[in-house]
Amino acid sequence: MIDEIREIAKLYPESRSAILPALRLAQERRGCLSRAALAAVADALGVTPAYCLSVARSSDIFPRAP
């Protein structure tokens, strides 16, 4: 999944701009945005898990539990 997120990030001028599609991919693959999923997205995009969590919390389309 990390490699896929990095490929998505190449489509954007800054890797962190790919946060929404990356979170969506993690949600689809893992069923929800667990801590591990947020950490994987953060690692792939070079951001912090807290940044990923803040973006996910700002939208109700990203459930944190299955």
Phi and psi restraints in degrees (value plus and minus 20) as a CYANA .aco file:
   2 ILE   PHI     -81.6   -41.6
   2 ILE   PSI     -61.8   -21.8
   3 ASP   PHI     -83.6   -43.6
   3 ASP   PSI     -58.3   -18.3
   4 GLU   PHI     -85.1   -45.1
   4 GLU   PSI     -60.9   -20.9
   5 ILE   PHI     -84.9   -44.9
   5 ILE   PSI     -60.1   -20.1
   6 ARG   PHI     -84.4   -44.4
   6 ARG   PSI     -54.5   -14.5
   7 GLU   PHI     -87.3   -47.3
   7 GLU   PSI     -60.7   -20.7
   8 ILE   PHI     -82.5   -42.5
   8 ILE   PSI     -62.2   -22.2
   9 ALA   PHI     -82.1   -42.1
   9 ALA   PSI     -46.8    -6.8
  10 LYS   PHI     -85.5   -45.5
  10 LYS   PSI     -37.2     2.8
  11 LEU   PHI    -101.9   -61.9
  11 LEU   PSI     -26.4    13.6
  12 TYR   PHI    -137.1   -97.1
  12 TYR   PSI     132.5   172.5
  13 PRO   PHI     -84.3   -44.3
  13 PRO   PSI     -52.9   -12.9
  14 GLU   PHI    -146.2  -106.2
  14 GLU   PSI     119.6   159.6
  15 SER   PHI     -80.3   -40.3
  15 SER   PSI     -55.1   -15.1
  16 ARG   PHI     -88.1   -48.1
  16 ARG   PSI     -35.3     4.7
  17 SER   PHI     -87.4   -47.4
  17 SER   PSI     -36.0     4.0
  18 ALA   PHI    -108.9   -68.9
  18 ALA   PSI      -5.6    34.4
  19 ILE   PHI     -79.8   -39.8
  19 ILE   PSI     -64.8   -24.8
  20 LEU   PHI     -84.4   -44.4
  20 LEU   PSI     -70.1   -30.1
  21 PRO   PHI     -84.5   -44.5
  21 PRO   PSI     -51.3   -11.3
  22 ALA   PHI     -88.3   -48.3
  22 ALA   PSI     -62.8   -22.8
  23 LEU   PHI     -84.2   -44.2
  23 LEU   PSI     -59.0   -19.0
  24 ARG   PHI     -82.4   -42.4
  24 ARG   PSI     -64.0   -24.0
  25 LEU   PHI     -82.6   -42.6
  25 LEU   PSI     -65.2   -25.2
  26 ALA   PHI     -81.8   -41.8
  26 ALA   PSI     -60.0   -20.0
  27 GLN   PHI     -83.7   -43.7
  27 GLN   PSI     -63.9   -23.9
  28 GLU   PHI     -85.1   -45.1
  28 GLU   PSI     -60.9   -20.9
  29 ARG   PHI     -95.3   -55.3
  29 ARG   PSI     -58.8   -18.8
  30 ARG   PHI    -127.0   -87.0
  30 ARG   PSI     -23.1    16.9
  31 GLY   PHI      65.8   105.8
  31 GLY   PSI     -44.0    -4.0
  32 CYS   PHI    -182.7  -142.7
  32 CYS   PSI     153.3   193.3
  33 LEU   PHI    -119.1   -79.1
  33 LEU   PSI      59.5    99.5
  34 SER   PHI     -94.6   -54.6
  34 SER   PSI     154.3   194.3
  35 ARG   PHI     -78.3   -38.3
  35 ARG   PSI     -60.5   -20.5
  36 ALA   PHI     -84.7   -44.7
  36 ALA   PSI     -60.2   -20.2
  37 ALA   PHI     -85.7   -45.7
  37 ALA   PSI     -63.2   -23.2
  38 LEU   PHI     -83.6   -43.6
  38 LEU   PSI     -58.8   -18.8
  39 ALA   PHI     -85.5   -45.5
  39 ALA   PSI     -58.2   -18.2
  40 ALA   PHI     -86.2   -46.2
  40 ALA   PSI     -63.3   -23.3
  41 VAL   PHI     -83.4   -43.4
  41 VAL   PSI     -64.7   -24.7
  42 ALA   PHI     -79.6   -39.6
  42 ALA   PSI     -64.7   -24.7
  43 ASP   PHI     -82.1   -42.1
  43 ASP   PSI     -63.4   -23.4
  44 ALA   PHI     -86.8   -46.8
  44 ALA   PSI     -53.4   -13.4
  45 LEU   PHI    -118.8   -78.8
  45 LEU   PSI     -27.1    12.9
  46 GLY   PHI      53.6    93.6
  46 GLY   PSI      14.0    54.0
  47 VAL   PHI    -143.2  -103.2
  47 VAL   PSI     158.7   198.7
  48 THR   PHI    -110.4   -70.4
  48 THR   PSI     134.6   174.6
  49 PRO   PHI     -80.0   -40.0
  49 PRO   PSI     -51.4   -11.4
  50 ALA   PHI     -83.5   -43.5
  50 ALA   PSI     -58.2   -18.2
  51 TYR   PHI     -83.0   -43.0
  51 TYR   PSI     -65.0   -25.0
  52 CYS   PHI     -81.5   -41.5
  52 CYS   PSI     -63.1   -23.1
  53 LEU   PHI     -83.9   -43.9
  53 LEU   PSI     -61.0   -21.0
  54 SER   PHI     -85.0   -45.0
  54 SER   PSI     -58.3   -18.3
  55 VAL   PHI     -88.0   -48.0
  55 VAL   PSI     -63.5   -23.5
  56 ALA   PHI     -83.6   -43.6
  56 ALA   PSI     -58.9   -18.9
  57 ARG   PHI     -90.4   -50.4
  57 ARG   PSI     -43.7    -3.7
  58 SER   PHI     -95.4   -55.4
  58 SER   PSI     -26.6    13.4
  59 SER   PHI    -154.7  -114.7
  59 SER   PSI     118.9   158.9
  60 ASP   PHI    -106.7   -66.7
  60 ASP   PSI     -12.6    27.4
  61 ILE   PHI    -105.5   -65.5
  61 ILE   PSI     -24.9    15.1
  62 PHE   PHI    -135.3   -95.3
  62 PHE   PSI      68.9   108.9
  63 PRO   PHI     -89.8   -49.8
  63 PRO   PSI     124.3   164.3
  64 ARG   PHI    -117.2   -77.2
  64 ARG   PSI     -21.8    18.2
  65 ALA   PHI    -155.7  -115.7
  65 ALA   PSI     127.8   167.8
